[in-house]
Amino acid sequence: MSEVIYRQITAADEAAVIDLANEVHGDNYLTPESFQHYLSAGTAGNVQLNWLAIKDGEMLGVRLTLAPGQWPIDSFCTPSEWPFPADKLCYFKCAAVSENARGLGIGKTLLQRSIDSAKELGCQGGLAHIWMQSPQNSAYEYFTRCGGEMIKQHGKRWYQASVEDGYYCPVCNGTCYCDAGEMLLKFGN
């Protein structure tokens, strides 16, 4: 029986990463252009923060994480509430685990790989916008179990992406009105 292999994402993984992320989060959540941007933004020097899990050639999970200074602090962020400055925070952009691989610890292992890489850059924590309307509220439950703490909830986080960029929210059946939980995960030593 083969084991799950964890490795850093490369440009050659584009199609499989996009397919899995869109299967989990909705059509056009990732595009070739956004994938290339996130791949670049998840790299600082020789440190890569983006990871994947595969088994027998099948993509089971992905974790896209952006390096400090490589992600926007926008109106859905509350820096005054963060315990660390932005240059000490990575940004957890996307986590997706194949439905048939959930419950096997893949998401948590991918998160830990990204955290370990982020620590190499001096990060003390990671910020995420958690999909509050995810099926069975699984995104919030998962991130909370991993130690994430709620900073603030923001309405219509992905509305603009659904109206301007073609993102199709599977919960809202098109235009997205979902809330995001701005959450922070502090890293231990």
Secondary structure, 3 states (H helix, E strand, C coil): CCCCEEEECCHHHHHHHHHHHHHHHCCCCCCHHHHHHHHHHCEECCEECCEEEEECCEEEEEEEEECCCCCCCCCCCCHHHCCCCHHHEEEEEEEEECHHHCCCCHHHHHHHHHHHHHHHCCCCEEEEEEECCCHHHHHHHHHHHCCCEEEEEECCCCHHHHHHCCCCECCCCECCCCCEEEEEEECCC
